[in-house]
Amino acid sequence: MEKDILEHGLNFNRRRFLSRLSLGLGSVALGSLLMPDLFSGSMDESDILAGLPDFAPKAKRVIYLFQNGAPSQLESFDYKPKLREMMGQELPASIRAGQRLTGMTANQASFPLVGSYYDFKQYGESRAWISDLFPHTAKVVDDICIIKSMFTEAINHDPALTFFQTGAQQGNRPSMGAWLSYGLGSENKNLPAFTVLLSRGKGNGQGVYSKLWTNGFLDSTHQGVRFSSGEDPVLYLKDPEGLNRFERRKMLDKLAEMNDMSYKEFGDPEINAKVQQYEMAYRMQTAVPEITDLSKEPDDIIKLYGSDCLVPGTFAANCLLARKLSENGVRFVQLYHQGWDQHGNLPKEMASQAKDVDQASAALITDLKQRGLLDETLVIWGGEFGRTNYSQGKMTKDNYGRDHHPRCFSIWMAGGGVKPGIVHGESDDFGYNIIKDPVHVHDFQATVLHQLGLNHEKLIFKHLGRRYRLTDVSGKVINDILI
């Protein structure tokens, strides 16, 4: 009897041991697939925590096509025929309702309404209204979600742009790409998690500054890496003259030893961050030249993006490069296209700006889709605020300008688990106030994080005694636009 009980206990323990061992091995295998360096000894606690989302993500990466200077929603995606009907008439006081204006129009004697110089048509199964300025975007309208009810508190360019990128109107806060790098880490150890590309149109430009891709109070490994259009896409990446790759490796190893001694003495985490940056630069020496070489792209891709994609520094070239970077595991690719600040001569300048970006923006959607990457890549297109329905200064039918308008503007999103072919939100007949489904900047940011598997209320960093997050103390996920 005792022998039977003993054998039963041994068998039970054996089954339990093997069962638990199989689960453990499965977890080990999964962990090694998600994070190849998990058992290499090169990862610390923060590395292990990074890359683990809060829940199953719909998107793996983001490409943000930021139209710096604020394109007019009234000449792009928010069709308002009433403004043409009331051309030259005064903006009703009941519509403005005492809302603040910028110093550029606050002292105007009158606020004459001005309709779009360009016609709109309905496209796709969604029957969304798109301006004639964006014929290529119109062809992919059933792949995008147009949000016509964005709003922000910022009324001038610098704070509004900073607000979109960092969640605060003042500087020295981590940018969205830095937060994603901090929360999820990098997919490709040979490339940074966060890259920045700049282009400029012929219109009136607003500046962009490094504070927009800063790491803020996060470790410097999370800052954006700017790619230039010159001979060297990343500055100071090449080895100095007379130094070969073997010697460079020896120098970095010796430098790492010295930095390790400093870290043990002072405990400054930025010392380790610098070592990681040196190592990243060393690995990028091989990866970056291959990725930034667009000359090997097939003819059908060149035709899709347009011939400008072979001209370094253009918006088209940056869109194609963004696809290649994203395809190779860069977590967040940020494009800035300057020149959208049309306070005057809007019909002519905006036509030039739209021509610069329309084909390449639509091409990026098509390119990602045909490669099977759109479902896992969230693409965003839009500026920092909108434009007024009245003219700034004197106006004629074919020559007018529009002032800043933070109360109501449009952006679009595509892929990454966002519902395609829908329009979300609505403005009034004057395109001045939101009447349905308002979307705040923090709501937008919360939604982007959510699609990458991050709860915006849990992505927190404690700094100087306060807990910070991208969405500050507000923001809600826009569930109605999500699959």
N, C-alpha and C positions, 0 to 999 in steps of 0.2 A: 504494500500500500504506500509506504513512504517513498519507495523507489519510483512508483508511478507518478506521485505528486512531484518528486524532484525532476523527473524527465519532462513532465508537463511544463514545469516552471522554466526549464532550460529551453524547451521548444518555443515557449511564449517569448522569452527574452531574445532568442535568436531571430524570430519573426519580426519582433518589434525593432530590434537592432537593424536588420536588413532593410526594413521599411523606412526607418528614419534615415538610414544611410543613403538610400536611393533618393529621398527628398533632398537631402543635403547636397548630393552630387549634382542633382538637377539644378539646384540654386546656384552652385558653383559654376556650372556650365552656362547658365543664363547670365550670371554676373560677368563672366569672362567675355561673353558676346556683347553685352551692353557696354562694358568698359574693359577693353583689351589689356590695359595696364594694371588691372585690379590686383594681380598677384606678382607683379614685377618688382615690388619693393620701392617703386618710384612715386607712389601715390600716398599723400597724407590724408588726414580725416576730411579736410575740406574738398579734396579731389573726389573722394568716395561719395560724399553727400551730393556734390555737383553731378548733374546728369541724371538724377532720379526725380522725375516729375511727381507732382502731388496726385495726379490721376492720368489715365490714358490720354495722350495728346492726339489732336487731329492734325496738327502741323508739326513739322520738324524744324522748319526754317522760315525766315521772313525776308522779303525784299521790299523795301520801303522807297517808293519813288516820290520823294518830297519835292513839291513844286513851290520853291521858295519865292515869296513875294505876294502870294495869295491870288490865284486865278479866280476870275469872276464866275460865280455859279450861274449868273444870269446869261452868260454867253457860252455855257458849257452843258450843264446837266439839269438846270432848274428852269423849265420853260414857263414864261410869264407873259402871255399875250396881252394882259390888261395894261401892262406898262407901255405897250405900243399904242393901245387905244387912248391912253391918257398922256401921251407924249407931250412934254412941256408943261403939263399942269403941276400944281403944287402937291407935294407929299402931304396927305391929310395928317393933321396934328394928332388925330386919334390913333393913327398907325404908329407914329413915332413914340407917342406917349411919354415924352420927356426924356427918352433914353439919351445917354451921353454920346457926343460926337468927338472926333479928333480935333486938334487945334487947326487943322487945315480947312475944315468946313464949318466949324462951330459958329463962325462970324459971317457966314454967307447970308445975304439978304433973302434969298429964296432957295428952295430945294426942288428944282424941276425934275419930274420923273422922266426917265429915258429907257425906252425898250431896246432890246438887243438889235444891233445892226444885222445880225446873222439869223437865218431861219432855222427852225427846229423841225425834225421829223421823228416819227415813231419807228422803232426797229425791233426785230426779233419777236419771239413768242411773248416776251414780257411787255411789248409795246411801249417800251421806255422812250422818253423824249431825249434826243441827242442833238446838239448843235451841229450845223454844217461844218464847223471848224474841226470836228473830230470824226471824220468818215471811217477811219480804221477802227477806232474804239467802237463805233456803231456796229461793226461786223462781229465783234466779240461780246456784244451786250448781253447775250444769254449766258455768258460765262462769268459775269461780274455782278456784284451787289452794289447798287448806288444808294448811298445814305445822303438824304437831302435835308437832314435836320441836325447837323452838327452845330455846336455853339461853344463859346469860350468866354472867359471874363477879360482876357487880354485884348487891348485895342490897338497896340503898336507892334511893329514887326518883331523886334528883338525879344521882348517878353513873351509874345505869342508863340514864336518859333521855339524858344527855350522851354515853354510850357508843354508843347507837344512832345518834345524830345526827352525831357527830364521830369515832367510832372510838377514842376515849380517854375514860377516866372523869374526868379533870381538864379544866379549861376551857382556853380560848385556843387551840383547834385549829379548823381550818376545818370547817364543817358539810358534810354530803353535798351539799347544793344548791350551796354555794360551790365544792366540788371539781368538780361537773359544769359550772358556769359557767366555771371555769378551764380545764377540759379540752375543752369543746365550744363555749363562747361562747354567744351568744344567737341565736335564730331570727328575732326581731323587734326591729329597732333602736329601735322606739318603746316597748318594754316591757322591764323587767328580765328577766334569765334566771332569777331565783330570787325567788319571792314567798312570803309567810307570812300565814296566816289563823288567827285565834283564835276559839274558842267555848267556852262553859262550860255544863255540865249542872247538875242540882240536887244531885248527890252530893258527897261529900267531895273537895275539889279539891287538887291539887298544882300548885305554881307553874310557870310557864314563863318563861324569861328570854332576853334578847337574845343571850346566849352560844350559844344553840342554833341561831341562824341567822347566826352571825358568820362573817366571812371569815378570822379568825385571822391567820396570818402571810401570807396571800395579799393581793393588792391589794384595796383597799376596794371596787372596782367589783364584786367577786364576793359581797359580803354580801347577805343576803336583805332584800327590801323588804317591810316589814309593811304590810298593808292593814287599816285600821280599819273599824269598823261605823258610824262617825259621819258627819256631813255631808261631811267631807273624807276620802275613802278613803285618800289618802296625804297626810300632814301636810306643810304648808309648800309644797305644789305650786302653789297659786294665786299669781298676781302680787300684789304689794302694792297697796293702794289708791292710785289715781292713776297707776299705771304700766300702759301698754298693751303689747300684744304686740310692736309695732314697737320701742318703747323698751327692752323687755326684751331683744330680740335685739341691739340696739346695746350694751347694758350687758354681755351675755355675751361679745360679740366683744371689747370693750375689756378685760374681765377675762381672757379667754383670752390676749390679747397680753401682759398684765402677768405672768400665770402662766408664759408661755413664757419670758419674760426671767428669771424666778426659776429655772425648770428649767435653763436654760442656765448659770446661775451656780452652782447647788447640786447639780443632778443628782438630786434626790429624786424617785423615780417616783410618790410619792403626790401630787405637784403635778399631774401629768398625770391621775392618777386622779380628782382633784377636778374638773378641767375636764370629764372625761367624765361625771361625775355631774351636773354643772350642765346639760350638754347633754341627758342622759337625762331629767332633770326637765322641761326645756323641751318635749321631744317628748311626754312623758307627759301634759302638760296637755291635749292633744287626745285621746289614746288612752284614758286611764283613765276619764274620765266616761262614755264610750260603753260600755265593757266592763262597768263596775260597775252600770250601769242594768239591773236585772232586770225592770222593769215591762213591758218590751216582749216578754217571753217568751210564747209561745203558751199557751193554756189547757191543752193536753195535757201540756206540760212542767211547768206548775205542779202539775197533778194528779199527775204522776209523782213529783215530789220531795215533794209535800205542801205545804199552805198555809204552813207555817213558812218556806218558801224565800223568801217575800216579806217576812220580818221580818229586817232587817239584824242580822248578828252571830250568827245561829243556825247550827247545824251544817248544816242543810238549805240555807240561803242560801249558806254557804261552799262546799258541794259544787257547787251550780249555778255559782257564781262561778269555782270551780276549773275546771270544764269550759270556761267561756268563756275564761279565761286560757290554759289549755292549748291550746284550739282556735286561739288567736291567737298561738301560738308561744312561750309562757313555758315554759322548759325544765324547771323543777322547782317544783311548787306544794306547799307544806307546810301541812297543816292540823293544828292541835292542838285536841282536844276534851277539856276537863278534867272531872274528877268521878268517876273510876273507882276511887278508893281505899277499898274497902269492907272495913274492919277489923271493922265491926259492922253490923248491920241490912242485910246483903247482899241478901237476897231482894227487899226493897222498893226499895232504892236502885238496884240493878242493873237492875231492871225499868224504872225511870225513865230511866236512862242508855241502855238498849237502845232504848227508844221514841224517844229523841232522834235516834239515829243509824241505826237499821236501814233505814228506808224510803229515806232519802237516799243511803245507801251503795249500796244495790241499784239505786236510780234512776240513780246516776252510771254504773254498769256498763251498764245498759240504754240510757241516753242516748248514751254513747260508742259503743256497739255499733251502734245504729241510724243513727248519723252516719258509720259507717265509720272511727271513730277508735280503737276499742279495740285493734286489732291493733298500733297504733303508740304506744299510751299504756300505761305500766305503772302499775297502781293497787295500792296496798299498804294493808292495814288491820291494825292491831295496836298493842300497848302495849310497855312496857319490860321487863316480866317477867310471871310468872304468879302463881297463888295456891295456898296450901297446901290439901292434902286434909283437914286437921284444922281444927277451929274455934279461932279466937282468943277466949279467954274463954269465958263460959258459952254454951250452945247449946240451942236447941230445934229441932224440925223446920222451923219457919217463921221462925226468927230466929237468925242466926249470922253470924260474920264469918270472913274468911280472911286470913292473913298473907302477906307477900311470899314468892314461890317462884321463884328464878332457874333452878332445875335443869331445868324442863320447862314449856313453855307454847306457845300456838298463835297463829298469825297467818294471814292469807290474802293471796294476790296474784292479780292478773288482768290479762289483756292483755299487750301488749309482748313476745310470744314465749314466754310461760309457758303450759305445758300446761293447758287448761281441764278441769274436771270430774275432778280427781284429788285424792287425799289422800296426803301425803308424810310419812313418819315415824310413829312409834308410841311411846306411853308404856306403862308397866306397868299392871296392873289397878287400882292405887291412884292412877294419875295423878301419880306422884311422881318416877320416874326414866325416862329414855329407854331403850328397848330396841331401837330400829331407826332408822337414818338420822339421827343427830344433826346439827343445823344451828346453828353458832355465829353470833354477831352478825357477825363478820368474813366468814363464808361468805355470809351474807345480803347484806352490802355489796358483796362481790366480784361476786355475781350481778347485783345492780342495775347496777353499772358495766358488766359484761359485756354486758348487754342493750342498753346504749346505745353499744356498740362500743368500750368502753375496757378495756384490760388493767389490772387493779387493781395489778399489780406494776410497771407502767410509769408510772402516773399519780403522779408524784413531784415534790416541791418541796423544794429545799435551803434550810434555815433554820438559822442559827447553827452551821454546820458539820455538820449532820446531815440526811440525806435522809428526809423524811416522806412518808407516804401514808395514805389513809383507813383501810386495813386493817392498818396498822402493819407487823408482820413475819409475818403469818399470813393465813388466809383462802383458801378454794377455792371455785370456782364449783359450784353445785348443778346439775349437768348433767341429773340425772334428772327435774327439773321443767321442763326447757326443750324447746321444740319443735325 
